[in-house]
């Protein structure tokens, strides 16, 4: 190990290295490519900082003047990249390294000027680094080492194309290190494509996932999830806590709820700018805020001091995300708690995630209000302020208090002041408790309202009107039964006097409906009232009356609801096509005479039956065979040229008399083409 790096570790308080740091700094590895899988919070940043020291420093202990970058570290998020920059800043501070950053959300002009001045190490996010490469503001020709931190997360976020572009622009003779919590198939393919005979390193700490973290799964009632989060935060009172949500909307909802309850809380989500996110994290580090509500992407890779509690307000989508969330606590040898808030509908999902993550978890209920109060009392008695001596400045006030108040009064005042600075815990329901049956309504009085189904009466409209008019609540109103022309409402007997007093002598609701008190409960049939509604047909489950094929409906409307329809005026029927000639201008024709066709169409007769003739020819197209159908004569066809019915004889006689009636002539046979 370089002497300058050893001095930096000593000043930082490092006495021993973590397992992953010892594994990557093994002298036998040399400058080989590494594929390292280690859990979050195991000291990976310092580990790969020590691993690339031989490649970028060579035999020297200090860097020369800054020029083109020698090392490139790529991280998935802005927060993680800035954190890596801080870690490498103190690690290589004694060696005189210049560390620059290229992350999204920062001013690109400042980054370009920093690169022009020169940098030994560049920490970047994939998207911004690719932008710098395409603009020509960074030159990677002198790179000696490339580190991909949280490589699995970068692939999950869709940075595979950017990573392939960046590695393609880097020199082939370089040391490539891939650090990932897990090594899925995509990571193995990436290592195979861009690493040379990479050595696989799996630390012992990975086999026992997060041994410094206590996992607790808390079953809560369906509507007590947010109350349970409040009680969990109050029970542990961690110096720093982070609450994970799946959506930005849930983040905003919880931030508002916790702020109203007196928690010092900040938000961390993708919709915030880089400056807002930096201020939120700085508030957590300074102690101005103690709770951070964040989404998975925004909180990826952040490192907060004294982060002892992680709360999963919503379960993650995968067990890898569960491990990454929980890895924010239990870092650098500190103990931490990871609490999962599990409503009944998410129980199976929680069990599946914990099984896939191979975690040992303690199932139980969320802390109750009594448990939080008891824990507060224990913390109050353990406060070191009880053991401190009374100072000279405090002595006069202490003497005045002891002379003025008794010991009980002083203790009660101190207890109230202690609790005043903390949010009160929430009362939680039993996680698997069944809903209690509704209590009987008790003695009641019935009223009749002069409005019914025919007038559009609706319980959702009548309930608030009864509450306003009678100055009662909805719990004082029992059943509301709507009939065709009136409605019956049940009022609690204990609220009757106030109800009548508020109504006054008029007994009228807001819409003008009259109320009448009944001597006894109305005799109503069970279930829905029967009978047709106004302007409605039968709506029961039984089929209604059948409708004729071509007739009017046989459904009869109630009497008095409709007026008789006036009789329709009869109009003489008119032919669709007008006659081409006036029959009175022609000479009378002989019966059964065939009219010669005119015009272009020789297949159609030019004469038409008169307006008063409604009969049709009984002969077919061949002129001799009668067509079948109801009312057609049976038997052999009549002789050709003679009338075949009494009607034809009557029409022939009328034609001879000169009345203008045209006989029903047989349709001439259509000539073949």
C-alpha positions as CSV (number, residue, x, y, z in Angstrom):
1,X,0.0,0.0,0.0
2,X,1.2,3.5,-0.8
3,X,2.5,5.5,2.1
4,X,0.3,8.5,1.3
5,X,-2.8,6.3,1.3
6,X,-1.8,4.6,4.5
7,X,-1.5,8.1,6.2
8,X,-4.9,9.1,4.9
9,X,-6.5,5.9,6.3
10,X,-4.8,6.4,9.6
11,X,-6.0,10.0,9.9
12,X,-9.5,8.8,9.0
13,X,-9.5,6.4,11.9
14,X,-9.1,3.1,10.0
15,X,-7.5,0.5,12.1
16,X,-8.4,-2.6,10.1
17,X,-9.8,-3.1,6.6
18,X,-13.1,-4.6,5.8
19,X,-13.2,-8.0,4.0
20,X,-13.9,-6.5,0.6
21,X,-11.0,-4.0,1.0
22,X,-8.6,-6.8,2.0
23,X,-9.7,-8.9,-0.9
24,X,-9.2,-6.3,-3.6
25,X,-5.9,-5.1,-2.2
26,X,-4.3,-8.6,-2.3
27,X,-0.8,-8.0,-3.8
28,X,-1.1,-11.2,-5.8
29,X,-3.9,-9.6,-8.0
30,X,-1.6,-7.0,-9.4
31,X,-3.4,-4.9,-12.1
32,X,-5.9,-7.7,-13.1
33,X,-9.5,-6.9,-13.9
34,X,-11.9,-7.7,-11.1
35,X,-15.5,-8.6,-10.9
36,X,-16.5,-8.0,-7.2
37,X,-19.8,-8.7,-5.5
38,X,-20.2,-7.2,-2.1
39,X,-23.0,-6.0,0.0
40,X,-23.9,-2.3,0.3
41,X,-22.1,-0.5,3.1
42,X,-19.1,-2.9,3.1
43,X,-16.5,-0.2,2.2
44,X,-16.5,-0.7,-1.6
45,X,-15.6,2.9,-2.3
46,X,-12.4,2.8,-0.3
47,X,-11.8,-0.7,-1.6
48,X,-11.7,0.2,-5.3
49,X,-9.8,3.4,-4.4
50,X,-7.0,1.2,-3.0
51,X,-7.3,-1.3,-5.8
52,X,-6.6,1.2,-8.6
53,X,-3.7,2.9,-6.8
54,X,-1.1,0.8,-8.4
55,X,-2.4,1.5,-11.9
56,X,-2.7,5.3,-11.6
57,X,0.2,6.1,-9.3
58,X,2.7,3.5,-10.5
59,X,5.8,3.5,-8.4
60,X,5.3,7.0,-7.1
61,X,3.5,8.1,-3.9
62,X,2.2,11.4,-5.3
63,X,0.6,12.6,-8.5
64,X,2.3,14.9,-10.9
65,X,0.6,17.9,-12.6
66,X,-3.0,17.3,-13.5
67,X,-3.6,16.7,-17.2
68,X,-5.8,14.1,-18.9
69,X,-7.8,11.8,-16.5
70,X,-6.0,8.7,-15.3
71,X,-9.0,7.0,-13.6
72,X,-12.7,7.0,-14.3
73,X,-15.4,6.0,-11.8
74,X,-18.9,5.6,-13.1
75,X,-21.9,5.6,-10.7
76,X,-25.6,5.3,-11.4
77,X,-26.9,8.4,-9.5
78,X,-25.8,11.9,-8.8
79,X,-25.8,11.4,-5.0
80,X,-23.6,8.3,-5.2
81,X,-21.2,10.0,-7.6
82,X,-20.8,13.0,-5.3
83,X,-20.3,10.7,-2.3
84,X,-17.6,8.7,-4.2
85,X,-15.9,12.0,-5.0
86,X,-15.8,13.0,-1.3
87,X,-14.4,9.6,-0.3
88,X,-11.7,9.6,-3.0
89,X,-10.9,13.3,-2.1
90,X,-9.7,12.4,1.4
91,X,-8.2,9.1,0.4
92,X,-6.0,10.6,-2.3
93,X,-5.7,14.0,-0.6
94,X,-2.1,13.3,0.7
95,X,-1.1,12.2,-2.8
96,X,-2.2,15.5,-4.3
97,X,-4.9,14.2,-6.5
98,X,-7.3,16.5,-8.4
99,X,-10.8,14.9,-8.4
100,X,-13.5,16.2,-10.8
101,X,-17.1,15.3,-11.3
102,X,-19.4,15.1,-14.3
103,X,-23.0,14.5,-13.1
104,X,-26.4,15.4,-14.4
105,X,-28.1,18.4,-12.8
106,X,-24.9,20.4,-12.4
107,X,-23.6,23.2,-14.5
108,X,-21.9,21.7,-17.5
109,X,-19.8,24.8,-18.1
110,X,-18.2,24.5,-14.7
111,X,-17.4,20.8,-15.4
112,X,-15.9,21.7,-18.7
113,X,-13.6,24.3,-17.2
114,X,-12.5,21.8,-14.4
115,X,-11.7,19.2,-17.1
116,X,-9.7,21.8,-19.0
117,X,-7.6,22.7,-15.9
118,X,-6.8,19.0,-15.6
119,X,-7.9,16.1,-13.3
120,X,-6.4,12.9,-12.2
121,X,-9.6,11.2,-11.2
122,X,-13.1,11.8,-12.8
123,X,-16.3,10.6,-11.1
124,X,-19.3,10.7,-13.4
125,X,-22.8,9.4,-14.2
126,X,-23.2,7.6,-17.5
127,X,-25.5,10.1,-19.3
128,X,-23.5,13.2,-18.5
129,X,-20.2,11.5,-19.3
130,X,-21.3,10.4,-22.7
131,X,-22.5,14.0,-23.4
132,X,-19.0,15.3,-22.5
133,X,-17.3,12.7,-24.8
134,X,-19.6,13.5,-27.7
135,X,-18.9,17.3,-27.2
136,X,-15.2,16.6,-27.1
137,X,-14.8,18.2,-23.6
138,X,-13.1,15.1,-22.1
139,X,-10.3,13.0,-23.5
140,X,-10.1,9.4,-22.3
141,X,-6.9,8.4,-24.2
142,X,-4.7,8.3,-21.0
143,X,-7.1,6.3,-18.9
144,X,-5.4,3.5,-16.9
145,X,-8.3,2.3,-14.7
146,X,-12.1,2.3,-15.1
147,X,-14.5,1.4,-12.2
148,X,-18.2,0.6,-12.6
149,X,-19.8,1.1,-9.2
150,X,-23.3,-0.4,-8.6
151,X,-23.2,-2.0,-12.1
152,X,-26.4,-3.9,-11.6
153,X,-28.3,-0.8,-10.8
154,X,-26.9,1.0,-13.9
155,X,-28.2,-1.8,-16.1
156,X,-31.6,-1.7,-14.3
157,X,-31.8,2.1,-15.0
158,X,-31.2,1.6,-18.7
159,X,-27.6,2.7,-19.0
160,X,-26.3,-0.3,-20.8
161,X,-25.9,1.5,-24.2
162,X,-24.1,4.4,-22.5
163,X,-21.7,2.1,-20.7
164,X,-20.9,0.2,-23.9
165,X,-20.2,3.6,-25.6
166,X,-18.0,4.8,-22.8
167,X,-16.0,1.5,-22.5
168,X,-15.6,1.5,-26.3
169,X,-14.0,5.0,-26.2
170,X,-11.6,4.0,-23.5
171,X,-8.2,2.5,-24.2
172,X,-8.0,-1.2,-24.4
173,X,-4.9,-1.4,-22.2
174,X,-6.7,-0.5,-18.9
175,X,-7.7,-2.0,-15.6
176,X,-11.5,-2.6,-15.4
177,X,-13.3,-3.2,-12.1
178,X,-17.0,-4.0,-11.8
179,X,-18.6,-3.7,-8.4
180,X,-22.1,-5.0,-8.0
181,X,-24.2,-6.3,-5.1
182,X,-25.4,-9.2,-7.3
183,X,-24.0,-10.7,-10.5
184,X,-26.9,-11.4,-12.8
185,X,-26.5,-12.7,-16.3
186,X,-26.4,-9.1,-17.8
187,X,-23.4,-8.2,-15.6
188,X,-21.6,-11.4,-16.5
189,X,-22.0,-10.7,-20.2
190,X,-20.8,-7.1,-19.7
191,X,-17.7,-8.4,-17.9
192,X,-17.0,-11.0,-20.6
193,X,-17.2,-8.3,-23.3
194,X,-15.2,-5.5,-21.7
195,X,-12.8,-7.3,-19.2
196,X,-9.8,-9.5,-19.8
197,X,-9.7,-12.6,-17.7
198,X,-11.5,-11.0,-14.9
199,X,-11.0,-12.5,-11.4
200,X,-14.2,-13.1,-9.5
201,X,-14.2,-11.9,-5.9
202,X,-17.1,-12.7,-3.5
203,X,-16.7,-11.5,0.0
204,X,-17.7,-13.6,3.0
205,X,-20.0,-10.8,4.2
206,X,-22.2,-11.3,1.1
207,X,-23.0,-14.9,2.2
208,X,-24.7,-13.6,5.4
209,X,-26.7,-10.7,4.1
210,X,-26.5,-7.6,6.3
211,X,-25.7,-9.3,9.6
212,X,-25.7,-5.9,11.3
213,X,-29.3,-5.2,10.4
214,X,-32.3,-6.4,12.3
215,X,-35.3,-7.1,10.0
216,X,-38.8,-6.7,11.4
217,X,-42.0,-7.3,9.5
218,X,-44.9,-5.5,11.1
219,X,-48.5,-6.6,10.3
220,X,-50.9,-3.7,10.4
221,X,-54.6,-3.2,9.7
222,X,-55.7,-2.2,6.2
223,X,-56.0,1.5,7.0
224,X,-53.3,1.8,9.7
225,X,-50.2,1.8,7.5
226,X,-49.4,5.5,7.9
227,X,-50.2,5.4,11.6
228,X,-47.8,2.5,12.0
229,X,-45.0,4.5,10.3
230,X,-45.5,7.3,12.8
231,X,-45.3,4.8,15.7
232,X,-42.2,3.1,14.3
233,X,-40.4,6.4,14.0
234,X,-41.5,7.4,17.5
235,X,-40.5,4.0,19.0
236,X,-36.9,3.9,17.8
237,X,-36.2,7.7,17.8
238,X,-33.3,7.2,15.5
239,X,-30.9,10.1,14.9
240,X,-31.5,9.6,11.1
241,X,-34.2,7.6,9.5
242,X,-35.2,7.0,5.9
243,X,-38.7,6.0,4.8
244,X,-38.9,4.4,1.3
245,X,-41.9,4.8,-1.0
246,X,-42.6,3.6,-4.5
247,X,-44.0,6.7,-6.1
248,X,-43.5,10.5,-5.9
249,X,-47.2,10.9,-4.9
250,X,-46.7,8.8,-1.8
251,X,-43.5,10.7,-0.9
252,X,-45.4,14.0,-1.0
253,X,-48.3,12.5,1.0
254,X,-46.0,11.2,3.8
255,X,-43.9,14.3,4.0
256,X,-47.1,16.4,4.5
257,X,-48.4,13.9,7.1
258,X,-45.2,13.8,9.1
259,X,-44.7,17.5,8.9
260,X,-48.1,18.1,10.4
261,X,-47.2,15.7,13.2
262,X,-44.1,17.7,14.2
263,X,-41.4,15.6,12.6
264,X,-38.4,17.3,11.0
265,X,-38.7,15.7,7.6
266,X,-37.3,16.2,4.1
267,X,-38.2,14.7,0.7
268,X,-35.9,13.1,-1.8
269,X,-37.5,12.2,-5.2
270,X,-36.8,12.5,-8.9
271,X,-38.9,15.6,-9.4
272,X,-36.6,17.7,-7.2
273,X,-33.7,19.6,-8.7
274,X,-30.1,18.7,-7.9
275,X,-29.8,21.8,-5.6
276,X,-32.9,20.7,-3.7
277,X,-31.7,17.2,-3.3
278,X,-28.3,18.4,-2.1
279,X,-30.0,20.7,0.5
280,X,-32.1,17.8,1.8
281,X,-29.1,15.5,2.3
282,X,-27.2,18.3,3.9
283,X,-30.0,18.9,6.3
284,X,-29.9,15.2,7.3
285,X,-26.1,15.4,7.9
286,X,-26.4,18.6,9.9
287,X,-29.1,17.3,12.1
288,X,-31.7,19.9,11.0
289,X,-33.8,17.0,9.7
290,X,-34.1,13.5,11.1
291,X,-36.5,11.8,8.7
292,X,-36.0,11.5,4.9
293,X,-38.9,10.2,2.7
294,X,-37.5,9.0,-0.6
295,X,-38.0,6.9,-3.7
296,X,-35.7,4.1,-4.6
297,X,-33.9,5.9,-7.5
298,X,-33.4,9.1,-5.6
299,X,-31.9,7.3,-2.5
300,X,-29.7,4.9,-4.5
301,X,-26.2,5.0,-3.0
302,X,-26.7,7.8,-0.5
303,X,-24.7,7.5,2.7
304,X,-26.1,9.3,5.8
305,X,-24.3,9.3,9.1
306,X,-26.1,7.7,12.1
307,X,-28.8,6.2,9.8
308,X,-30.1,3.6,12.2
309,X,-33.6,3.0,10.8
310,X,-35.0,2.2,7.4
311,X,-38.8,2.0,7.0
312,X,-40.4,0.4,4.0
313,X,-43.7,2.3,3.7
314,X,-44.4,0.3,0.5
315,X,-42.9,-3.0,-0.4
316,X,-40.4,-2.9,-3.2
317,X,-40.8,-4.8,-6.4
318,X,-37.8,-7.1,-6.1
319,X,-35.7,-8.6,-3.3
320,X,-32.6,-6.9,-4.7
321,X,-34.3,-3.5,-4.1
322,X,-35.2,-4.7,-0.6
323,X,-31.5,-5.4,0.1
324,X,-30.4,-2.1,-1.4
325,X,-32.9,-0.2,0.7
326,X,-31.9,-1.9,3.9
327,X,-28.3,-1.5,3.1
328,X,-28.5,2.2,3.9
329,X,-28.3,1.3,7.5
330,X,-26.0,-1.1,9.4
331,X,-22.9,0.5,7.8
332,X,-19.3,0.7,9.1
333,X,-20.0,-1.6,12.0
334,X,-23.2,0.2,13.3
335,X,-26.3,-1.7,14.1
336,X,-29.5,-0.8,12.2
337,X,-33.2,-1.8,11.9
338,X,-35.1,-2.4,8.7
339,X,-38.9,-2.3,9.3
340,X,-41.4,-3.5,6.7
341,X,-45.0,-2.2,7.1
342,X,-47.1,-5.1,5.8
343,X,-50.9,-4.7,5.4
344,X,-53.0,-7.9,5.0
345,X,-53.1,-7.7,1.2
346,X,-49.3,-7.5,1.0
347,X,-48.5,-10.4,3.3
348,X,-47.8,-13.0,0.6
349,X,-45.6,-10.5,-1.3
350,X,-43.6,-9.7,1.8
351,X,-43.0,-13.4,2.5
352,X,-42.0,-14.0,-1.1
353,X,-39.5,-11.1,-1.0
354,X,-37.9,-12.2,2.3
355,X,-37.6,-15.8,1.1
356,X,-35.9,-14.8,-2.1
357,X,-33.5,-12.5,-0.2
358,X,-32.8,-15.3,2.3
359,X,-33.4,-13.1,5.2
360,X,-34.3,-14.0,8.8
361,X,-37.1,-11.7,9.9
362,X,-39.1,-11.3,13.0
363,X,-42.9,-11.1,12.4
364,X,-45.0,-9.1,14.8
365,X,-47.2,-6.1,15.2
366,X,-46.3,-2.4,14.8
367,X,-45.5,-0.6,18.1
368,X,-48.7,0.3,19.9
369,X,-49.3,3.7,21.6
370,X,-48.6,2.1,25.0
371,X,-45.3,0.6,23.9
372,X,-44.2,4.0,22.5
373,X,-45.1,5.7,25.7
374,X,-43.2,3.1,27.8
375,X,-40.2,3.5,25.5
376,X,-40.3,7.3,25.9
377,X,-40.2,6.9,29.7
378,X,-37.2,4.6,29.6
379,X,-35.3,7.0,27.3
380,X,-36.2,9.9,29.6
381,X,-34.7,8.1,32.6
382,X,-31.6,7.1,30.7
383,X,-30.8,10.6,29.7
384,X,-27.4,11.6,31.0
385,X,-28.8,15.0,32.2
386,X,-29.8,13.3,35.4
387,X,-26.2,12.6,36.3
388,X,-24.8,16.0,35.6
389,X,-23.9,18.4,38.4
390,X,-25.8,21.6,39.0
391,X,-23.8,24.6,37.7
392,X,-23.5,27.9,39.4
393,X,-25.6,29.6,36.8
394,X,-28.4,27.1,37.4
395,X,-28.3,27.1,41.2
396,X,-30.5,30.2,41.8
397,X,-33.3,29.0,39.5
398,X,-33.1,25.5,41.0
399,X,-33.5,26.9,44.5
400,X,-36.4,29.0,43.5
401,X,-38.2,26.1,41.8
402,X,-37.7,23.7,44.8
403,X,-39.0,26.4,47.2
404,X,-42.0,27.3,45.0
405,X,-43.2,23.8,43.9
406,X,-43.4,20.4,45.4
407,X,-41.5,17.4,44.0
408,X,-44.6,16.0,42.3
409,X,-45.3,19.3,40.6
410,X,-41.7,19.5,39.3
411,X,-41.8,15.9,38.1
412,X,-45.1,16.5,36.3
413,X,-43.9,19.7,34.7
414,X,-40.7,18.0,33.5
415,X,-42.7,15.1,32.0
416,X,-45.1,17.5,30.2
417,X,-42.2,19.4,28.8
418,X,-40.5,16.2,27.6
419,X,-43.6,15.0,25.8
420,X,-44.4,18.5,24.4
421,X,-41.4,18.2,22.0
422,X,-42.5,14.8,20.6
423,X,-45.4,13.7,18.6
424,X,-48.1,11.7,20.3
425,X,-48.3,8.1,19.2
426,X,-51.2,6.7,17.2
427,X,-53.8,4.2,18.3
428,X,-53.6,1.1,16.1
429,X,-56.2,-1.5,15.4
430,X,-55.6,-5.2,15.6
431,X,-53.9,-6.4,12.4
432,X,-56.3,-9.4,11.9
433,X,-59.3,-8.1,13.8
434,X,-62.6,-8.6,12.2
435,X,-65.0,-5.6,11.9
436,X,-67.4,-5.4,14.8
437,X,-71.0,-6.0,14.0
438,X,-73.2,-2.9,13.9
439,X,-74.9,-2.1,17.1
440,X,-78.7,-2.1,17.1
441,X,-80.3,1.3,16.4
442,X,-82.5,1.3,19.4
443,X,-85.9,3.0,20.0
444,X,-86.9,5.3,17.1
445,X,-89.7,7.4,15.6
446,X,-90.7,7.2,12.0
447,X,-91.5,10.2,9.8
448,X,-93.1,10.4,6.4
449,X,-91.6,12.7,3.7
450,X,-93.8,13.9,0.9
451,X,-91.4,12.9,-1.9
452,X,-90.9,9.5,-3.5
453,X,-89.3,7.6,-6.3
454,X,-91.5,9.3,-8.9
455,X,-90.1,12.7,-7.7
456,X,-86.5,11.5,-7.9
457,X,-85.9,10.9,-4.2
458,X,-82.5,9.7,-3.4
459,X,-81.0,8.7,0.1
460,X,-77.8,10.5,-0.7
461,X,-79.7,13.7,-1.1
462,X,-82.2,13.2,1.7
463,X,-79.6,12.3,4.4
464,X,-77.8,15.6,4.4
465,X,-81.1,17.5,4.2
466,X,-82.4,15.7,7.3
467,X,-79.2,16.4,9.1
468,X,-79.3,20.1,8.3
469,X,-83.0,20.7,8.9
470,X,-83.1,18.7,12.2
471,X,-79.6,19.6,13.5
472,X,-78.6,16.0,13.9
473,X,-75.9,13.7,12.7
474,X,-76.1,10.8,10.3
475,X,-75.7,8.4,13.3
476,X,-79.1,9.7,14.5
477,X,-80.8,8.5,11.3
478,X,-81.7,4.9,10.9
479,X,-83.4,3.4,7.8
480,X,-84.6,5.5,4.9
481,X,-87.3,3.7,2.8
482,X,-88.3,5.3,-0.5
483,X,-91.6,4.4,-2.0
484,X,-93.3,5.5,-5.2
485,X,-94.9,8.7,-3.8
486,X,-93.5,9.1,-0.3
487,X,-90.5,8.3,1.8
488,X,-90.2,7.0,5.4
489,X,-87.2,8.0,7.6
490,X,-86.3,6.6,11.0
491,X,-85.0,9.0,13.7
492,X,-83.4,8.0,17.0
493,X,-85.8,8.6,19.9
494,X,-83.1,10.2,22.1
495,X,-82.6,12.9,19.4
496,X,-86.3,13.5,18.7
497,X,-86.8,16.6,20.9
498,X,-83.9,18.4,19.3
499,X,-85.0,17.3,15.8
500,X,-88.5,18.7,16.3
501,X,-87.2,21.9,17.8
502,X,-84.9,22.5,14.8
503,X,-87.7,21.8,12.3
504,X,-90.1,24.1,13.9
505,X,-93.8,24.2,13.3
506,X,-93.6,24.0,9.5
507,X,-91.8,20.7,9.4
508,X,-90.3,21.3,5.9
509,X,-87.0,20.3,4.4
510,X,-84.8,22.4,2.2
511,X,-86.5,21.3,-1.0
512,X,-90.0,22.0,0.4
513,X,-90.9,18.4,1.2
514,X,-93.3,18.2,4.1
515,X,-92.6,15.9,7.1
516,X,-95.2,14.1,9.0
517,X,-94.7,12.2,12.3
518,X,-96.1,8.7,12.3
519,X,-97.7,7.0,15.3
520,X,-96.0,3.7,14.5
521,X,-93.6,2.2,12.1
522,X,-94.9,1.9,8.5
523,X,-96.0,-1.5,7.2
524,X,-93.5,-1.9,4.4
525,X,-92.8,-5.1,2.4
526,X,-89.3,-6.5,2.8
527,X,-86.9,-5.8,0.0
528,X,-87.2,-3.4,-2.9
529,X,-90.7,-1.8,-3.4
530,X,-92.6,-3.3,-6.3
531,X,-94.6,-1.6,-9.0
532,X,-93.6,0.2,-12.1
533,X,-91.7,3.5,-11.8
534,X,-92.6,6.6,-13.7
535,X,-91.4,6.5,-17.2
536,X,-89.9,3.1,-16.5
537,X,-90.8,-0.4,-17.6
538,X,-90.8,-3.5,-15.4
539,X,-87.3,-4.0,-13.8
540,X,-87.9,-7.2,-11.9
541,X,-86.0,-10.3,-12.7
542,X,-89.1,-11.8,-14.4
543,X,-89.5,-11.3,-18.2
544,X,-92.0,-8.7,-19.2
545,X,-94.9,-9.1,-21.6
546,X,-94.0,-10.3,-25.1
547,X,-94.2,-7.8,-27.8
548,X,-96.1,-8.7,-31.1
549,X,-94.0,-9.0,-34.2
550,X,-95.5,-5.9,-35.8
551,X,-97.8,-4.3,-33.4
552,X,-98.0,-2.0,-30.4
553,X,-96.7,-2.9,-27.0
554,X,-99.2,-4.6,-24.7
555,X,-97.7,-3.0,-21.7
556,X,-100.3,-0.8,-20.0
557,X,-99.3,2.4,-18.3
558,X,-100.9,3.4,-15.0
559,X,-104.1,5.3,-15.3
560,X,-103.9,9.1,-15.2
561,X,-100.3,9.2,-16.3
562,X,-100.8,9.7,-20.0
563,X,-103.4,11.5,-22.2
564,X,-105.2,9.7,-25.1
565,X,-103.5,10.1,-28.4
566,X,-105.6,11.9,-31.1
567,X,-106.6,9.7,-34.1
568,X,-104.1,9.8,-36.9
569,X,-105.3,11.5,-40.1
570,X,-105.7,9.1,-43.0
571,X,-104.0,10.2,-46.2
572,X,-104.7,8.7,-49.6
573,X,-102.0,6.3,-50.8
574,X,-100.0,7.6,-53.7
575,X,-98.1,5.6,-56.2
576,X,-94.4,5.8,-56.1
577,X,-94.2,6.3,-59.9
578,X,-96.5,8.6,-61.8
579,X,-98.5,7.4,-64.8
580,X,-97.0,8.2,-68.2
581,X,-100.4,8.9,-69.7
582,X,-103.8,9.8,-68.6
583,X,-106.3,7.0,-68.7
584,X,-109.2,9.2,-69.6
585,X,-107.4,10.2,-72.8
586,X,-107.1,6.7,-74.1
587,X,-109.7,4.5,-75.8
588,X,-110.9,1.6,-73.8
589,X,-109.0,-1.6,-74.3
590,X,-110.2,-5.1,-74.6
591,X,-109.8,-7.3,-71.5
592,X,-106.5,-9.2,-71.3
593,X,-105.0,-7.2,-74.1
594,X,-101.3,-7.0,-74.2
595,X,-99.7,-3.6,-74.4
596,X,-96.7,-3.4,-76.6
597,X,-93.6,-2.1,-74.8
598,X,-92.1,1.3,-75.6
599,X,-88.8,2.9,-75.0
600,X,-85.4,1.3,-74.5
601,X,-86.6,-1.5,-72.2
602,X,-88.6,-4.0,-74.1
603,X,-89.0,-6.4,-71.2
604,X,-91.3,-4.2,-69.1
605,X,-94.9,-3.3,-69.9
606,X,-95.7,0.4,-70.2
607,X,-99.1,0.1,-68.7
608,X,-99.6,0.1,-64.9
609,X,-102.6,-0.8,-62.8
610,X,-104.8,2.0,-61.8
611,X,-104.6,3.7,-58.4
612,X,-107.6,1.8,-57.2
613,X,-106.2,-1.6,-58.1
614,X,-104.4,-3.4,-55.4
615,X,-104.4,-6.9,-56.9
616,X,-101.4,-8.7,-58.4
617,X,-101.1,-11.2,-61.1
618,X,-101.3,-14.8,-60.1
619,X,-99.2,-16.0,-63.0
620,X,-95.5,-16.5,-62.8
621,X,-92.8,-15.4,-65.2
622,X,-93.8,-18.1,-67.7
623,X,-97.3,-16.6,-68.0
624,X,-99.1,-19.9,-67.3
625,X,-97.9,-21.3,-64.0
626,X,-99.4,-19.7,-60.9
627,X,-97.2,-18.6,-58.1
628,X,-97.5,-20.3,-54.7
629,X,-98.5,-18.4,-51.5
630,X,-101.4,-17.9,-49.2
631,X,-104.7,-17.2,-50.8
632,X,-103.5,-18.6,-54.2
633,X,-106.0,-20.8,-56.1
634,X,-105.2,-24.4,-56.3
635,X,-105.8,-26.8,-59.1
636,X,-104.9,-26.6,-62.8
637,X,-104.3,-23.2,-64.4
638,X,-107.2,-21.5,-66.1
639,X,-107.3,-21.6,-69.9
640,X,-105.1,-19.0,-71.6
641,X,-106.8,-15.8,-72.6
642,X,-109.7,-16.1,-70.1
643,X,-110.1,-14.3,-66.8
644,X,-108.9,-16.5,-64.0
645,X,-111.0,-14.9,-61.1
646,X,-114.1,-13.1,-60.4
647,X,-112.1,-9.9,-59.9
648,X,-110.7,-10.1,-63.4
649,X,-114.2,-10.6,-64.8
650,X,-115.4,-7.5,-62.8
651,X,-112.5,-5.4,-64.1
652,X,-113.1,-6.6,-67.7
653,X,-116.8,-5.6,-67.4
654,X,-115.8,-2.2,-66.0
655,X,-113.4,-1.7,-69.0
656,X,-116.2,-2.3,-71.4
657,X,-118.4,0.2,-69.7
658,X,-115.6,2.9,-70.1
659,X,-115.0,3.6,-66.4
660,X,-111.2,3.9,-66.9
661,X,-110.3,0.9,-64.8
662,X,-107.5,-1.1,-66.3
663,X,-107.7,-4.8,-65.9
664,X,-105.1,-7.0,-64.3
665,X,-103.2,-8.2,-67.2
666,X,-100.6,-11.0,-67.1
667,X,-97.1,-9.9,-67.1
668,X,-95.6,-10.6,-70.6
669,X,-92.8,-13.0,-70.8
670,X,-89.4,-11.3,-70.8
671,X,-87.5,-12.0,-74.0
672,X,-84.2,-13.8,-73.8
673,X,-81.1,-11.9,-74.7
